[in-house]
Amino acid sequence: MSVHRDFNKANEAYVANFGDKGRLALAPTKKLAIVTCMDARINPYAHLGINEGEAHIIRNAGGVAKDALRSIIISQRLLGTREIAVFHHTGCGMLTFTSSHLQTLVKDSDPGNPALEAVDKIDFLEFPDLEQSIKDDVAFLKENPLVLPETVVTGWVYEVETGKVCPVQNLWGRLCVTHLRCSDSPNCLICIWKTVRSILLSFIDETCHSHIGSLRHM
């Protein structure tokens, strides 16, 4: 039995408790965009305490920033977000395959079908190391000229085994956070404060970093 047959019944219950959500603004009130994986075990609203209308949730396989760039540009330029949080997670399927393996799998499903050769042009953006993948995504967003210069970018791991979120730290043991100074003023007080704030936040949960190491390849 197809799952879609249950949609209408479930929606009736949702509509009955919809309340005043129809008045929510189009732009997210926290000016936050979260990039995370499509994994069915992940519910960013629940594990981050975020309500509908407060943040954009941008999802793809692995929560890869490069794949999310189109949505990030729309989120920032048209809908006012100024902070990006990148979440990858333990037990991610993106740690388990390579693009060449998946390309072969697709073509072998119907040998000789020339239409399937198109899969060879797809980079599935898999990654072999969980923590490094987050650092790479944070760096990608920091260095990308299409991302607004005042954007605060942080990197996180979500543990599917415990529900816990942990900040990813850089080589200096600080939270993997970037904040690009306002292009109009290198001495912007707001920028300076946000930079200091991000450094202070890095010491909130020092226990997470060591825990990530043991879970990164699970």
Secondary structure as UniProt FT lines:
FT   HELIX           3..6
FT   HELIX           7..16
FT   TURN            19..20
FT   HELIX           21..23
FT   TURN            29..30
FT   STRAND          32..37
FT   TURN            40..41
FT   HELIX           44..48
FT   TURN            52..53
FT   STRAND          55..60
FT   TURN            61..62
FT   HELIX           65..77
FT   TURN            78..79
FT   STRAND          83..89
FT   TURN            90..91
FT   HELIX           93..95
FT   HELIX           99..108
FT   TURN            111..112
FT   HELIX           114..121
FT   HELIX           130..143
FT   TURN            145..146
FT   TURN            149..150
FT   STRAND          152..158
FT   TURN            160..162
FT   STRAND          165..167
FT   TURN            171..172
FT   STRAND          177..179
FT   TURN            183..184
FT   TURN            186..187
FT   HELIX           189..201
FT   TURN            202..206
FT   HELIX           207..215
FT   TURN            216..217
//
